Amino acid sequence: MIDAKTKQIEMLEAEIAALKKQWPAHSVSPALLQRLDDLEDALAEAKASQGQDES
C-alpha cells in the first residue's frame, strides 16, 4: 500500500522530470530555475518527513 507521502514524493519526482524535459539548451528563464528549485526543496522536505515517520 502506498501512503500519501510516498505518493507526494512520486508526484514531485515526476513533475521535476517533466520540467527538465522542457528545459531549453540555452537561456533558461529565471521562472524555470525558480520552479525547479521550489520542486527540489519540496521533494527534499517530503523525503525528510517520510524518513522521520519511519523511525
Secondary structure, 3 states (H helix, E strand, C coil): CCCHHHHHHHHHHHHHHHHHHCCCCCCCCHHHHHHHHHHHHHHHHHHHHHHHHHC
